[in-house]
Amino acid sequence: MTATTVAAPTARPAHRDPQVMRWLGAYTASTVGDSVYYLALSWAAVSSGSPAQAGLVMAVSAVPRALLLLVGGVIADRLGPRRVVLVSDTVRCLVTLGLAAVLLAAAPGPWVLAVAALVFGTVDAVFLPAVGALPPRIAERDQLARVQGLRGLAHRMGAVLGAPLGGLAVATGGPASAFGAAGLLFALSLPLLCALRIRPLPAGEKTEGAAARDLTAGLRHLRGHRVLGPLMITILLADLGFVGPLNVGLAVLAEQRGWGAPGIGWLLAGFGTGAGAASLLLAVRGRLPRAGALIGWTMALGAASIAGLAFVPLLPAAVAVALVIGLLAGLSGSLCSALLQTECDPAYLGRVSAVASLGSLGLAPLGMPVSGAAIGLWGTGPVFVASAAVCALSGVFALAVPALRRAELPRD
């Protein structure tokens, strides 16, 4: 009773916590920098080589990211997430500014861009798990849902601001100018990260650098946890069903309906608006009751919306459906992240975050060529329905596992 009474007054909402705000500012700057960098890379690759070479440059970063993610989780737990994020953004800052200087001085071939993309993919493999492990070290456990809502808003802001900023930089001074802008954004995150104060791991848990902090220990922790293990399966199924329709199906659907490129833009805007609204809801509310059951129901309803999107003939109605999909997917995704961080032992959070990222960034994208080939054979309707069935399976699985269905976020 005494401990609870003393601790309660010191807790403050995440949006009023200077530590969280510093982290959020650094994450936003880094996310916008990412968007500017990838736009600059794609433009420079297309300008300096053939379409095949440009595709190779854009794809090369995915290989080290997928292969090294689990190792990156071990590094994040062993060295500490703040240190890993700080070093990652420093490397990205130096690489992008170096590319800007090279492009100003000469006209390098695609291989220079490929090397930079390879470095970025390697850095991402350690950056992504560290980002997932950092919030519990700067915020109270009962504020992690709000932190995930704020992170979702920052991610959407990065996508909304990064593309036009990168396009303006390319139009003004070419790819060199855009790479320079990305480097400055990465540099902006560094003083904010340096100012972060990381709380130590709770008493009784392993300390950073312990010999037992290896990959197999993290996987054992994940496999033996009554909530985290089923949650990983739920996340993987949702990603496998969701990636194809969003990344391949929307373009085909817009072409078949005669909506063109503007139609794709409106559909993505609808999805982004819905996902942003979900993040805002979680940031304001902080906690939604029956989080595990809500994950299952939002995934199931989102699956029905995905299936219905393929049969909507008018663009305004399709945009409305895309908004609903974004709202439900954003809510379930934010709740999954918040539940992962509150349920996981902080000593293992880097490795557990790496496993979650491997599913969404390493395995799920493999479904994109499969979805494209299937649409060519059977059309958009059957493929959207099949993908929706996989998403629905993730929701049914979440509801069928009692420990996950009854999982709750802590009260603030």
Secondary structure as UniProt FT lines:
FT   HELIX           2..7
FT   HELIX           8..10
FT   HELIX           14..16
FT   HELIX           18..48
FT   HELIX           51..60
FT   HELIX           62..79
FT   HELIX           81..105
FT   HELIX           110..133
FT   HELIX           135..137
FT   HELIX           141..143
FT   HELIX           144..194
FT   TURN            203..204
FT   TURN            208..209
FT   TURN            211..212
FT   HELIX           215..224
FT   TURN            226..227
FT   HELIX           228..244
FT   HELIX           245..249
FT   HELIX           250..257
FT   HELIX           260..285
FT   HELIX           291..309
FT   TURN            310..311
FT   HELIX           315..343
FT   HELIX           346..348
FT   HELIX           349..357
FT   HELIX           358..363
FT   HELIX           364..366
FT   HELIX           367..378
FT   HELIX           380..400
FT   HELIX           402..405
//
